[in-house]
Amino acid sequence: MLVHSKSGRWAAWGLFGLLFLPLFALPLLVVVAASFSTHWSGAFPSGPTTENYAAAVRGESLQALTTSLVTAVAASLLALAVGTWAALAAATLKKRGKRLMDALFMLPVAVPSVVVGLAVLVAFSRPPVLLNGTGSIVVLAHTVLVTAFAHQSVSAAIVRLDPAYEQAAASLGARPAYVLWRVELPLLLPSLTAAAGLCFALSMGELSATMMLYPPDWMPLPVRIFTATDRGSLFTGSAVAVVLMAATLLVLLAVSRVRTRASYR
């Protein structure tokens, strides 16, 4: 094949560089450079400073970071619990039932997230479940948006499970609940941690639905970035964006370490 030859490998790396650098790396590098700048000089930011980070790690920005972390952790745990339960239940269904379950969970992903935000706002703005004006409605919307990814990840892992482990435990007299907690879930742990990391990252960056729902005392960091740049504070917004990226990457690295250890258990 072409990629097995030396010229093919060079061509593949060249294509990767041409696509990755302009589309992915360069915009992020510009954001990082802008976070250390005070003004634009031609096409590039200039005026080195660290004052933008002083504003990005205190006051409203720090509170927004805390809000984002709490929201993302809560939404990820809820999505993981619901998605795992649904995936385990769907594994016992016939093919048509599995397809229906998949379609139901993928529905929030198939429509724009702003529509999901509006749906949550309309559904929970009146009794008996009144969540409008609270942080809980933001957590709920994030959970709805990311549960599909948890469900799909766990469903794929269940398909790959060797049924011999479950059958062996059952033949030794283990009850279904014991098999679930001591056999199935430990085998699914790498996939569970991967799904949790994906849900966390998606929740940390969610903006569209959040803009329709967040109360003044529950402003996540993406909303803070949007409001800062909308007011013309581009360089402060860039610093806050870098803080958001760093916090998300640190949590994902921690989740990756847990997943690696779970894989070798």
PyMOL commands that set and color helices and strands:
alter all, ss='L'
color gray80, all
select helices_A, chain A and resi 2-4+6-35+51-56+59-90+95-110+113-123+135-160+163-171+176-204+208-213+221-230+234-263
alter helices_A, ss='H'
color red, helices_A
select strands_A, chain A and resi 39-41+44-46
alter strands_A, ss='S'
color yellow, strands_A
deselect
rebuild
show_as cartoon
